Amino acid sequence: MPIEIRMPSVAPSMTEGGIARWAKQVGEPVRLGEVLFEVETDKAVVEVTATQDGVLASIVVPAGAQGVQVDALIGLLAAAGDDPRSLGASPATAPPPASAIAASAIEAHAIAPAPAAAAAPALPPRGPGARAIASPLARRIAKQRNVDLTRIRGSGPNGRILKADVEAAALPGALLETTPAAAGAAFEDVPHSNVRRVIAERLSEAKRTIPHFYLTIDCDVDALLAARRQANEHVPGLKLSVNDFVVRAAALALRKVPAVNAAWMADAIRHFHDVDVAVAVAAPSGLITPIVRHADRKSIGRISDEMRELAGRAKAGRLRPEEFQGGGFTISNLGMHGIRQFSAIVNPPQACILAVGAAEQRPVVRNGAVAIATLMTCTLSIDHRSVDGALGAEFLGAFKALIEAPVALVM
């Protein structure tokens, strides 16, 4: 009896997603545990595997489709004894299957995508100024391989450029089309990905509904930089970053001032017992915040190793939902980009986010004389509904004391 393949929910808050890729073609056998298709969520591309053997009989929702509702029919699988050819009609004419399985009958894993299918024949050339419509995964690969999307003919629905199209265009000797120059200024409209759409909605809501206020403090990091240099030089395999010290200091400061480790809820202010620190990472698909769980209980070396591994998988779109959902406090560090100071937007329902700037030498006055010190400006953005000014200042004072006495961070 034929089996319905339905859009699974691969994240707790997911209501819709996209079909990034079908790993099998109609008529191909499907084995238990094999990747069947990929779902594009608001944070990652997630592989979905089959839980039983069969043959892919029909694809109802093609690769590249966006806004597919959870539990929507996306394909048909022929079970043992079925004739796949009898189930291969289009969705409009296909007879209803005799049995079905729910989305729980397939398993999802946020791991690297499998190879895509070969590209279909090219569509007619685009006119001048026409935009390149591509999946987020295709755009990421095109950027990595320096491929011009405007010169690729997509094989997806309505000419959508898929991963396989970009990979084919990146091969030596690949033929790419030439587009006549437009009469006016050239531009490209980049369709919103699920990630970018969700980020836009959350940031707009946060800035519109949360009463932000900001507290800024300068931290002297000369001792921290010296401790970091000595640790990296004398401990084999250790590669501490300034951000590792920041995460550790913030975690210990949250333990000293636990009321800042909070979230605004509809009927109460929620105070978290665990110190879970989220760290903003710039991924190709958009900003994502992997979480260091129980950061106050971990050594700075362990935080360093964990952050390096989480950031690498975040940039590759391979984080599991539990690794970026939740957390009671967020750190956003742009110091490595030379940004001296900035104010971040609170990540709801959290109460605070710490924006960290670059460590740079500046003149300071000490004992009535001008001296040079390496200062790092940090700005705490606060939801005034959850945390008052005096409490935020108390947290920043504890954070500054820890940053300026790094021996407390490596103990």
VEXTOR-848592 format. One record per residue (C-alpha): residue in one letter; x, y, z. Coordinates in steps of 0.001 Angstrom, whole numbers, plus 500000, padded with zeros to 6 digits. Each point is the difference from the previous one (the first is absolute). Last residue first. Layout:
N
AXYZ/...
This chain:
411
M541215529128537744/V500346501484496524/L497361502719500409/A501069501205503445/V503560500441498685/P498432502316497422/A499698502895502500/E498872502832497685/I497356497821498308/L498701498804503378/A499674503489501466/K498353501255496797/F497369497223500085/A499150500669503652/G499606503723499285/L497959499242496887/F497645497830502074/E499578502683502672/A499297502601497314/G497241497797498575/L498493499654503467/A500123503757500579/G498365500644496633/D497039497673500443/V499606496540498481/S496844498256498789/R497769502740498559/H503055502119499229/D501149497500497369/I503733500696500039/S502749500587497444/L503392499716501725/T502804501857498237/C503634498906500216/T502992502160499090/M503387498272500058/L502984502027501167/T503711499478499508/A501731502613502159/I502284502967499310/A500760502509502743/V499198503645500740/A500801501107503530/G497802501039502924/N500224496668501774/R498939498215496839/V498427501830497054/V499366497909496901/P501224500182496396/R498720497201497772/Q501357496672498715/E497390497767498436/A497954496936500943/A497109499957497538/G496358500108501035/V497737497657501951/A496195500276499946/L498369498261502982/I496375498902499626/C497413500180502766/A496460499034501068/Q499527496864497912/P496523499458498485/P501029501339497608/N503478500697498527/V500774503563501075/I501301502148497150/A503720500794500110/S501639503343500721/F503389500707498457/Q503558500966500943/R503513499837498560/I499294497846496958/G503322498678498686/H498568496843498471/M501429497785502758/G498213502226502494/L496599499115498596/N498954497850502978/S496321499271500674/I499363498259503330/T496579498645500976/F498354499107503326/G497409497472501183/G500425497257497405/G497300498429497858/Q500299498617496476/F503449499783498389/E501338496576501007/E496571498468500637/P499167500490496311/R503033497974498833/L502689502063498334/R501167499004496511/G499519503191497986/A503702500075499010/K500568503315501781/A498302498597503112/R502105496829499788/G503219501994500183/A498642502298502711/L498985497030502159/E503421498320499715/R501971503158500757/M497601500901502804/E500371496584501626/D503797500013499862/S500206503520501457/I497412499285502699/R501996496896500973/G503174502037500279/I498218502711501986/S498911497384502485/K496326499089500187/R497569500367502897/D498955503597499243/A499362499055496367/H497251497567500990/R499007499685496311/V502025501909497423/I497311500925497481/P500161500491496238/T498528503347498904/I499294500320496265/L500207503033497721/G499236499436496340/S500182497378497233/P503756500338499506/A500558499776503782/A500985502901502285/V500228498620503541/A498321501574503057/V500896498305503281/A497321498552502294/V500893499535503678/D498197497382502086/V500386500671503743/D497510497604501545/H497496501107502658/F498184502354497642/H497885502809501412/R496675500395498168/I498278503336500424/A496295499256500183/D496613499964498263/A500788500429496301/M503678499128500329/W503036502287500129/A503221498023500327/A502758499916502602/N503674499464500730/V500245503618501220/A498523498939503374/P502916497588500417/V502571502709500848/K502985497947501226/R499138497010497782/L499389502364497109/A503437501514500609/L501535496520499817/A498327499368496627/A500928503451498669/A503645499462500983/R500134496573498314/V498377501284496814/V502313503049499913/F503109497870500634/D499041497751497066/N499358503132497912/V503597501110500531/S501043496786498305/L501704496970501539/K501898497601497783/L501309497190502224/G501628497061498173/P503075499933502252/V499728502362503006/H502965502371500217/E499554502410497106/N496195500082499992/A499885500550503764/Q502674502708499914/R498249501919497220/R496608499753501683/A501393501164503332/A501681502988498318/L496809500887498141/L498004499780503221/A502469502180501915/D499798502692497309/V496199499689499866/D498883503213501729/C496198499926499748/D497898502967498902/I496299500056500953/T496740500733498211/L496410499683501221/Y497081499996497553/F496231500203500165/H497473498052497983/P496225500083500594/I499129496831498012/T497038500167497572/R501282501597496779/K503661499047500226/A499166496410500929/E497198499644497443/S502192501303497195/L502860497768501112/R497783496916500135/E498338500601496628/A503243500818498208/I501790496980501460/V497087497757498981/R500084501279496407/R503786499732499784/V499958496385501149/N497079499000497760/S501887501501497049/H498830503278498540/P500409500242496234/V503136501877498854/D499036502706497507/E502946500766497717/F501058503335498612/A501395501618496849/A499710503772499553/G498367500969496725/A500252498701496449/A500721496502501186/A503118498247498791/P499322496908497951/T500185496741501970/T502566497350499172/E499209496371500620/L502372497677501801/L501659496980498412/A501908497821502450/G503628499415499004/P501175499210503530/L497040499193502278/A498497502905501980/A496920500167497752/A499153496382500835/E500290500674503728/V497787503075499640/D497326498066498124/A500141497129502502/K499357502379502900/L496848501332498390/I499238503040497857/R496275500668499669/G498946500010496324/N496273500080500778/P500339496754501981/G503605498781500183/S502497499455497174/G501540503453500207/R501862501628497098/I503208501525501317/R501605503307498917/T498229502177502578/L501207497666502730/D503632501034499494/V502130497258501586/N502681500945502528/R500213496507501496/Q499016500962503569/K497494502594498789/A498408497536497594/I499830497392502782/R498144502402502286/R497681501119497216/A499150496409499128/L499206499244503638/P497777503085500224/S498073498815496909/A500365502074496871/I498035502502497927/A502379502121497926/R498434503349499160/A499347501380496536/G501878503215499195/P500394499168496308/G497865497067498875/R500535496500501210/P501041497241497616/P497569497165499248/L500096497146502517/A502951497656500312/P499545496246499983/A499760498385503450/A502845500023502489/A501199496747501511/A498603499024503385/A501409501322503234/P502780498510502102/A499111499530503701/P499532502973502315/A502094500218503191/I498230499188503253/A496878501136501819/H498329496571500296/A496302499306499427/E498234496637500377/I496917498866498140/A496963498265501494/S499301502989502259/A498682501886496961/A496940497775500002/I499581496782498030/A497368499434497407/S497806497301498524/A497888499448496894/P501589502840498092/P497700502497498288/P500035499567496214/A502482502234498153/T498334502486497684/A500862503374501558/P503218498742501639/S501370498830496620/A499967496286499341/G502824497791501233/L497952497661502152/S499280497331497376/R503630500043498943/P501135499182503534/D498197496615499879/D499418499081503628/G500996496630501499/A502519501471502455/A499254503645500651/A499733502736497388/L500847503380501491/L497966503073499149/G501015503645500254/I499564503422501586/L496693499740501873/A499781502843502534/D500717499033503625/V501863503279500674/Q499073502646497453/V502255500548496990/G501004503667499881/Q502735499486497409/A500358497634497037/G503552499599498692/A499761496259499489/P496583498892498799/V496868499389502109/V498010496960498806/I502938497744499184/S498668496568499022/A500904496310500247/L503149500027502104/V500577496261500475/G499897498226503349/D501937499092503110/Q499092501406503403/T500890502790502383/A501060502478497312/T502392502834500757/V499495503760500164/E503042502273499699/V499743503446501547/V501195503248498426/A500374502533502780/K498597502981501888/D496541500969498690/T499510496463498730/E500960498572496599/V498922496374499803/E502102497455498128/F498738496822498313/L500185496191500166/V503278499428501829/E500442496265500538/G499202498464503399/L497797497196498631/R500537499707496268/V498349501918497194/P499907498597496477/E499946502448497090/G496854500336497876/V499601503736500563/Q503410501468500840/K501588499862503441/A501897502639501984/W497174502511499561/R501344503453500767/A499363503211501941/I496306499353500637/G499007503062501993/G498485500561503398/E496767500537501894/T498674499924503559/M503303499485501834/S500056500959503673/P501384496715501382/A502321499327497037/V500012497191497421/S496253500041499376/P499539497546497164/M498428500684496586/R498109496868499066/I500923496896498012/E496846497977499450/I500371496237499757/P498644497836497208/M498630496528500845/
